[in-house]
Amino acid sequence: MRRIAFTLISLACSVALATTVIYKWVDENGVVHYSDQPHPNAQKLEVEGVQTYSSKSAGVRAPASSESETPAQAGPAYRGCAVAQPLDQQSLPNAESVFIRVQTDPPVRRGDQVFITMDGNALNGGAATGMSWNVTPIDRGAHTVQAQVKDPSGETLCQTPPVTFYVHQPSLFTPAAPNNSNTGPPPRPR
């Protein structure tokens, strides 16, 4: 039924005349067809006074007149965002690279971009990274990753909490040492 209504509305809207002729017929499979071209055994329908709708609010929005507009009035763009990989406080033994993945709720909208930073430095030369980025090579030690979702004007819409992870690699001087397979965070200085 929706298909028939959509077809009829489409045909009616595509005609510039106030009155138009549409032909309706049913094929051997019982499917109803509409056309602006005559067809054998078609019923001739006349459509008059096509209904139209014009909305003044559908135009371009005027910029905000003051800074009194609060985020609550505009509504939050994202319910949340997080670094999904690596996990916070995760230890990565013998890692040569680290895959960073970001998740947002809802998914990133058209025009918005994701920027990932590691240890306070922007990845990808400061350009948008997308939802994931592979850091190769990765230095040993503690690293902190964070991401931001920004709109086309550069305004931050969502920022992830920082995630700290630890990379453990064998020492160049003692690659077979038993403590090189340490999987916990480095010990705190006393």
C-alpha positions as CSV (number, residue, x, y, z in Angstrom):
1,M,0.0,0.0,0.0
2,R,2.9,2.4,0.8
3,R,4.5,1.6,-2.5
4,I,1.3,2.5,-4.3
5,A,0.9,5.7,-2.3
6,F,4.5,6.7,-2.9
7,T,4.2,6.1,-6.6
8,L,1.0,8.1,-6.9
9,I,2.5,11.0,-4.8
10,S,5.7,10.9,-6.9
11,L,3.8,11.1,-10.1
12,A,1.5,13.8,-8.8
13,C,4.5,15.9,-7.6
14,S,6.5,15.6,-10.8
15,V,3.8,17.2,-12.9
16,A,3.8,21.0,-13.2
17,L,0.2,21.1,-14.4
18,A,-2.7,21.6,-11.9
19,T,-4.5,18.6,-13.5
20,T,-2.9,15.6,-14.9
21,V,-3.8,12.2,-16.2
22,I,-2.5,9.0,-14.6
23,Y,-3.1,5.4,-15.8
24,K,-3.7,2.6,-13.4
25,W,-3.7,-1.1,-14.2
26,V,-3.2,-4.5,-12.6
27,D,-0.9,-7.0,-14.2
28,E,-1.3,-10.8,-14.4
29,N,0.4,-11.2,-11.0
30,G,-2.1,-8.9,-9.3
31,V,0.5,-6.0,-8.9
32,V,-1.0,-2.5,-9.3
33,H,0.9,-0.2,-11.6
34,Y,0.6,3.6,-12.2
35,S,2.0,5.5,-15.2
36,D,1.7,8.7,-17.1
37,Q,1.8,6.7,-20.3
38,P,-1.3,4.8,-21.6
39,H,-1.4,1.1,-21.1
40,P,-3.8,-1.5,-22.5
41,N,-6.7,-2.2,-20.1
42,A,-5.6,0.8,-17.9
43,Q,-8.0,2.9,-16.0
44,K,-7.7,6.6,-16.6
45,L,-7.4,8.7,-13.4
46,E,-7.4,12.5,-13.2
47,V,-5.4,14.1,-10.4
48,E,-6.4,17.6,-9.6
49,G,-5.0,20.2,-7.2
50,V,-1.8,18.6,-6.1
51,Q,-1.2,19.2,-2.4
52,T,2.1,21.0,-1.6
53,Y,3.8,22.0,1.6
54,S,6.2,24.9,2.1
55,S,7.9,25.4,5.5
56,K,9.5,28.6,6.4
57,S,11.5,26.9,9.1
58,A,13.2,24.6,6.6
59,G,15.4,27.4,5.5
60,V,18.9,28.2,6.7
61,R,19.1,28.8,10.4
62,A,20.3,32.2,11.5
63,P,23.4,32.3,13.7
64,A,22.8,32.5,17.4
65,S,22.3,36.1,18.4
66,S,24.0,35.8,21.8
67,E,26.3,33.5,23.7
68,S,23.4,32.7,26.1
69,E,22.5,29.5,24.2
70,T,23.4,26.6,26.4
71,P,24.4,23.1,25.3
72,A,21.2,21.9,26.9
73,Q,19.2,24.0,24.4
74,A,21.3,22.7,21.5
75,G,21.2,19.1,22.8
76,P,24.2,16.9,23.2
77,A,25.6,15.6,20.0
78,Y,27.0,12.4,21.5
79,R,25.9,10.5,24.6
80,G,29.5,9.3,25.1
81,C,32.8,8.4,23.5
82,A,35.6,6.2,24.7
83,V,38.9,4.7,23.7
84,A,37.9,1.0,23.3
85,Q,41.4,-0.3,22.6
86,P,43.8,-0.5,24.3
87,L,42.2,-0.9,27.7
88,D,43.0,1.4,30.6
89,Q,46.0,0.1,32.6
90,Q,46.6,-2.7,30.0
91,S,50.1,-4.1,29.7
92,L,51.4,-5.0,26.2
93,P,54.4,-7.3,26.4
94,N,56.7,-7.4,23.4
95,A,54.5,-5.0,21.4
96,E,56.0,-3.4,18.3
97,S,52.8,-1.5,17.5
98,V,49.6,-0.5,19.2
99,F,46.2,-0.3,17.6
100,I,44.0,2.5,19.0
101,R,40.3,2.3,18.5
102,V,37.6,4.8,19.4
103,Q,33.9,4.2,20.0
104,T,31.1,6.8,20.0
105,D,27.4,6.7,20.9
106,P,25.8,7.3,18.5
107,P,28.2,6.6,15.7
108,V,30.2,9.6,14.3
109,R,27.8,11.8,12.3
110,R,28.6,13.0,8.8
111,G,30.9,16.0,8.9
112,D,32.3,15.2,12.4
113,Q,35.9,14.0,12.7
114,V,37.9,12.1,15.3
115,F,41.3,13.3,16.5
116,I,43.5,11.0,18.6
117,T,46.4,12.2,20.8
118,M,49.0,10.0,22.4
119,D,51.1,11.4,25.3
120,G,49.7,14.9,24.5
121,N,50.8,14.8,20.9
122,A,48.4,14.7,18.0
123,L,48.6,11.6,15.8
124,N,48.5,11.9,12.0
125,G,50.2,15.3,12.1
126,G,47.2,16.9,13.7
127,A,44.8,15.8,10.9
128,A,41.7,13.7,11.6
129,T,42.6,10.1,12.3
130,G,39.3,8.4,12.0
131,M,37.9,5.9,14.5
132,S,41.2,3.9,14.6
133,W,44.9,4.4,14.3
134,N,47.9,2.1,14.4
135,V,51.0,3.5,16.1
136,T,54.1,1.9,14.6
137,P,56.8,1.7,16.1
138,I,55.8,2.1,19.7
139,D,58.3,3.0,22.4
140,R,58.5,1.0,25.6
141,G,57.0,2.6,28.7
142,A,53.8,4.2,29.8
143,H,51.6,6.0,27.2
144,T,48.3,7.9,27.6
145,V,45.8,8.1,24.7
146,Q,42.8,10.4,24.4
147,A,40.4,11.2,21.5
148,Q,38.1,14.1,20.6
149,V,35.2,14.3,18.2
150,K,34.9,17.7,16.5
151,D,32.3,19.3,14.3
152,P,33.3,20.9,10.9
153,S,33.9,24.2,12.7
154,G,36.4,22.6,15.0
155,E,34.2,22.7,18.1
156,T,34.8,19.7,20.4
157,L,31.6,17.7,20.7
158,C,32.9,14.7,22.8
159,Q,36.2,14.0,24.5
160,T,37.2,10.6,25.8
161,P,38.7,10.0,29.3
162,P,42.4,9.4,29.1
163,V,43.5,5.8,28.8
164,T,47.0,4.7,30.1
165,F,48.7,1.6,28.8
166,Y,52.1,0.1,29.3
167,V,54.4,-1.3,26.6
168,H,57.0,-3.8,27.8
169,Q,59.8,-4.8,25.3
170,P,62.9,-6.8,25.8
171,S,66.1,-4.9,26.6
172,L,68.6,-4.6,23.8
173,F,71.3,-5.5,26.3
174,T,69.6,-8.6,27.9
175,P,66.9,-9.8,25.5
176,A,66.6,-13.2,27.3
177,A,66.3,-11.8,30.8
178,P,63.5,-13.3,32.8
179,N,62.0,-9.9,33.9
180,N,61.5,-8.9,30.2
181,S,58.2,-10.8,30.1
182,N,56.8,-8.6,32.9
183,T,53.1,-8.0,32.3
184,G,52.2,-5.6,35.0
185,P,52.7,-1.8,35.2
186,P,56.2,-0.6,36.1
187,P,57.0,-0.4,39.8
188,R,56.5,2.9,41.5
189,P,59.6,4.7,42.7
190,R,60.0,4.7,46.5
